[in-house]
Amino acid sequence: MKKRFRLLLILMALLALCAPALAEGGFTLDENATIAGMNYLPWARGYEPTSDGETMTVCLPLRSDSAAGKITATLTVDDETVSPLRGEGAKIDVLPDQNGLYAVRLSARLLSGRINGDYAATVCVTGKDADGAAVTASFPVVLRVRDGKSSGAAMRPSLEGVSADLRVGEDGALTATLVNTDPYAEMRDILLTVSDASGEILNAGSDKLRLGSLMPGERAAAAYPLSVQPDAAVKAHALNLTLTWTALGEDMGWTETYALPVTQEIRLGHGAMQAAASVVAGDTAALTLPLMNMGRGELRNVLATLTLPGLCERQSVLVGTIASGESAQARLSFAADGEAGTYTGVLRVTGEDAWGNESGYELPVELAVEPKPVKSAEDTASGGAGEEKMLSPLVWGLGGGCALLLAALIVTSALLVRKIHRLEEDRL
């Protein structure tokens, strides 16, 4: 017990030693306060870092419930490869005023060859509380340069992963990811519109989707609601995607066309199955099923597969392509090489549309296999005796006829011989 108590005291002592290092506070931006350099425009009313042609100035009126004494603020550009600042940025130490407000004012020298753009930057603030524990916070800011030179490259955003789930007579959506590929300028007030020249795909609501703003390199997901008309063609439709936005104070636009498919529910119907209820073992069994394409698009690779465990395993027939509104026959035949009994299984029918979307169903199948008929010994013997009885009169009749013919031939031959002799005697 004493040992456990000692361990508990040691653990509490370790936690007490670590507490100052683990303590964490923070800073908040007073959006309604102003300090020197802000021209009496607080953040709540649209203050942004300013440039005088030589330096970039960032003002942050900060407050903290935990920081005590001096704090340090550092300004850095997130992407140093395109930074408009000389060196690594700016750094300053600040003490609170009598009202507890930290007037953080950072000024950084600008490059002479800077490029006009919107640069994401971060102000990191560090300090300590009364116990010596670290107090930190980070504030993202945007440095807007408008007095530099142009990048010389046309701004071209990128749409990635453009796809749409569009079905005839249903509401769907076009989804994509918009990427600001420009390394300098922010895209502001972005609007997306989608249109179909055929008029078969309409907007489900407003024709404009607002995507807000994107800093260089940022991306945003977009889901544009669409409605497909009931008479829309089941094929690929050319959809025009148009983006409008503002960058560096100028209005810009861009349009691109994507071929996206309109599909419909696969409606592969069937008629009555035609098949014998039973078959003799060893004989050939047959099955026929009428198939009907009741949808508006053609069905491809229509396949019928019969499975009767113990008798027939995956016997298939490829029906092929069935045009819209047409029918075809699925005919299957197989040898019933199995023991007598009743076999149950399924006939599975599958098909796919022009884009490879598959659909199918299963129908129950039952077939009785009857044993082969076997002749008994008595049936064989009686059958033989009967045949003998039937053959005996016939044999006797044929024999008698042959004898009569033979006798007639002999008599005729004798008469002819006598006649020939007489003719020879007359000549002499």
Disulfide bonds with the S-S distance in Angstrom:
none
